[in-house]
Amino acid sequence: MITFNVGPSKVYPEVRQYLLDAFDNQVLSISHRSKEFDVFSEKTLNLMHEKLNIPADYTILYTGSATESWEIIAQDIVQNHAIHFFNGEFGKKWFDYAKYIIPNTIGYVYDENKTINLNEYVISQDVDLLGFTLNETSTGTQVKSAIIDEAKSKFPNALIAIDTTSCIGGITIDFQKYDIIYGSVQKCFGLPAGLGLLILSPKAIKKAEQKNVKGRYNSLLSMLDQIKKFQTNYTPNVLNIYLLSRVLEKMDNISIIDAKIKKRAIDWYEFIPTLKGFHLHISNSEVQSDTIITVGSTEENIAKIKKEAKLAGIELGSGYGSLKNTTFRIANFPSITDVEIETLKTFLKKI
Ligand SMILES: *Cc1c(COP(=O)(O)O)cnc(C)c1O
């Protein structure tokens, strides 16, 4: 079965060998306080910096998931209030989690087919953090970096936080523009689920130090303390950290992957409108996601195509939330091969 699921998604076939290596090299039973762990954890973090072009003064932390970052940010960083912009289910969930912890968190919903117009919203200068879902997995949209530039120049004191769960490892992220960047490995890294990444600028760390929250599960200050030794405050997903190091070792620099993913995205956005009975869910090319292509149709057509694809050995990504029955999604992730894409296109052309 070929899978175009958007998360968890196709793992690299090499992961099979990496798992065997992990077993044979006793990775599965080493202590997370041992020298052996420190060595490959340090290597993983260095490779993250190198392959994703993460600035040297940014700190990378391990988490359990992207969802966990939602809580860490609200609990340990935001002091007065945050403003979240969203057009889909993941951005909404992030906002809901944040609002539960800090009730005066503000959420602004914008049209999924439009770019964010910051002038439309009330944003006070004492806002601590502006949150964006850089790549909204449920709708298949992405936020242009020009919007972030504008937000930064208008609100220089605010931290810029972005959810990159379905694009980190797939497209270039200009980390310098952001203060808080998080995601997880089961999407563009082609790995199994169960490991998240939280990346912080010096400005974000300073803010956490000012707030000075301690004593919780994954208090950011304890995490920052432990990561100086390449460690975590709880027993982490040692296996997945090891697998990540292996995937990163083999991975091209993100600039090369970025070019490939963007070329494929252009091809998908040209191809889908040629299909009878289906359309691009996001028609505005300014906001179309490079890594998630969302295809719309009637409930009947969607149910039928998913079923027929399965019979042909292809798993399409289902729609999500309110779009569950009227869309399907195609993951445009690095682990998916050109041959697999051709197989899907051939199948789609026949319908
Ligand atoms: C998948 C996804 C999440 C949730 O990731 P977890 O690792 O399961 O917590 C959050 N945000 C976005 C945009 C996602 O695509």
PDBQT file of the ligand as one rigid body, heavy atoms in Angstrom, charges set to zero:
ROOT
HETATM    1  C1  LIG A 401      -0.222  17.013  13.209  1.00  0.00    +0.000 C 
HETATM    2  C2  LIG A 401      -0.290  18.395  13.658  1.00  0.00    +0.000 A 
HETATM    3  C3  LIG A 401      -0.305  18.731  15.042  1.00  0.00    +0.000 A 
HETATM    4  C4  LIG A 401      -0.326  17.695  16.104  1.00  0.00    +0.000 C 
HETATM    5  O1  LIG A 401       0.906  17.030  16.168  1.00  0.00    +0.000 OA
HETATM    6  P1  LIG A 401       1.186  16.017  17.393  1.00  0.00    +0.000 P 
HETATM    7  O2  LIG A 401       2.610  15.655  17.233  1.00  0.00    +0.000 OA
HETATM    8  O3  LIG A 401       0.245  14.888  17.208  1.00  0.00    +0.000 OA
HETATM    9  O4  LIG A 401       0.900  16.745  18.640  1.00  0.00    +0.000 OA
HETATM   10  C5  LIG A 401      -0.308  20.062  15.377  1.00  0.00    +0.000 A 
HETATM   11  N1  LIG A 401      -0.321  21.027  14.455  1.00  0.00    +0.000 NA
HETATM   12  C6  LIG A 401      -0.314  20.761  13.140  1.00  0.00    +0.000 A 
HETATM   13  C7  LIG A 401      -0.327  21.875  12.155  1.00  0.00    +0.000 C 
HETATM   14  C8  LIG A 401      -0.299  19.438  12.700  1.00  0.00    +0.000 A 
HETATM   15  O5  LIG A 401      -0.277  19.149  11.393  1.00  0.00    +0.000 OA
ENDROOT
TORSDOF 0
